[in-house]
Amino acid sequence: MKEEPITFSSGNLTLEGMIARPASTVARGGVVCHPHPQYGGSMLNNVVESALEAMWRLSWGTLRFNFRGVGGSQGEHSGGSGEAVDAAAAVRFMAAELGFDTQRIVLAGYSFGAIAAMSAASNLPNLGALMLIALPLRMADADGLKQLNVPLVLAAGDRDNYCPSVQLQALHAALGSPAQLKIISGADHFFGGYEAELTDGLEPMLRAIWTENHRE
């Protein structure tokens, strides 16, 4: 799907991103947060693109963006709190830009971006769904997910040392029916060589969010 460069505000900062407008008349959207900027993470990332591809297959609009201090985005890395503000701002911008409620938007994040997305979700009461890819369970407190009244999509590789599949499966079981889970066999935290498998795993779970929760 064709993307175009945009900028939007997060507090007093201007962030850069790329938006793809939905091809469907029943507009839905996804915002994708990138991995840790201090380890080279940006919106130009293989896992971010796998998530985008899953959404594009469903004709959704998408927004990827650079957190504060990354690429052409203003500001400095804040350790997570500011990035959660950025993620929430991205969701609100996309809803306003495309003219629909945040209930039609899935907020997704990969690794550090999953932590930021998870934190932002608590300040987005009308969020359509939350998708967490390779959530670093050894560094993140996921207990707050149990309090969110939102459909959840969880994904990781079975060789991920930062998001052990056994721990993710236990979290999925504790969360119950609002959560869906996909474990990618052979993939580690970075999904190198498993991008297509990740996209194939995410697409049906995203589709199910609306069919199972009557959001058509």
Sequence and secondary structure as in RCSB ss.txt:
>XXXX:A:sequence
MKEEPITFSSGNLTLEGMIARPASTVARGGVVCHPHPQYGGSMLNNVVESALEAMWRLSWGTLRFNFRGVGGSQG
EHSGGSGEAVDAAAAVRFMAAELGFDTQRIVLAGYSFGAIAAMSAASNLPNLGALMLIALPLRMADADGLKQLNV
PLVLAAGDRDNYCPSVQLQALHAALGSPAQLKIISGADHFFGGYEAELTDGLEPMLRAIWTENHRE
>XXXX:A:secstr
   EEEEEEETTEEEEEEEE  SSSS  EEEEE S GGGT  SS HHHHHHHHHHHHTT EEEEE  TTSTT  S
   SSHHHHHHHHHHHHHHHHHHTS GGGEEEEEETHHHHHHHHHHTT TT SEEEEES  TTTS GGGGGG  S
 EEEEEETT SSS HHHHHHHHHHH TTEEEEEETT  TT TT HHHHHHHHHHHHHHHHHHTT  
